[in-house]
Amino acid sequence: MAAEIERKFLLDAPPQGVEEHPSEAIAQGYLALDGDVEVRVRRAGERALLTVKAGGGRRRVEEEVEIGRERFEALWPLTAGRRIVKRRYRVPAADGLVFEVDLYEEELAGLVVAEVEFPDDAAANAFTTPDWLGREVTDDPRWKNQALALHGRPD
Amino acid sequence: MAAEIERKFLLDAPPQGVEEHPSEAIAQGYLALDGDVEVRVRRAGERALLTVKAGGGRRRVEEEVEIGRERFEALWPLTAGRRIVKRRYRVPAADGLVFEVDLYEEELAGLVVAEVEFPDDAAANAFTTPDWLGREVTDDPRWKNQALALHGRPD
């Protein structure tokens, strides 16, 4: 499996016209965090998943299972206080790249984050950051999903 | 949904001839325990399930999802140190009742527990305990699956 190369940027505001692009509602919440094991549910559009994630390096495990809308709704209340809710817009860019622009809602309303995924290291390095992208937060753990869900916006 | 009425007994040894009855291998392990949320995997015969359980009383949630053998095998290593492994025999008794006799293995080898489920309170109370059943532990939390998996045999 090829490694995923992603860069993440913090935006001051939604990009002009972002609402014209296709989007889907995403809700993700944590059911249980125990040692290095994370169990979460996620609804993206009509799809609902339960994911168990653990470890790093060679011990890394990530298993995802479709749970359907009804089971998602039953489990969602257990994630209270440990959620992110956002709308994700897919904005096409140069060189066939696509920006995923996330407009956060509820507790994190106002937060706008854009991610772009690259086919390889060379493409990631060659990438010229457009003006409308703000500060890069790729390597800052405070902007990861779990940290945002548990601790809110870091600044 | 009707309440489940179960009584649980501790046996000194496997009942005579128990191996002649149909049985299946059961392996159950805990992936995450977080507050009152419990996430576990269970394999019984060819069936593999992931279960999220939480709360008590009105807030009670229990959702079970089939995960298949392969996903079970991927998740099982995460339950190390928090497992029960046993073979369950189904032993028919009087009045159409069935004893589930569990012969534990691995860390709990030697432990033998029998459970019997009743259609209603009257049947549970009317039940005459056969000689081969030992001490009743129905209401002792130390003999619940999670307690046995985490803390081992209580005596």
Interface residues (C-beta under 8 A of the other chain):
Chain A: L31 A32 L33 D34 V37 E38 V39 L50 V52 A54 R59 V61 E63 V65 I67 R71 A74 L75 P77 L78
Chain B: L31 A32 L33 D34 V37 E38 V39 L50 V52 A54 G55 R59 V61 E63 V65 I67 R71 A74 L75 P77 L78
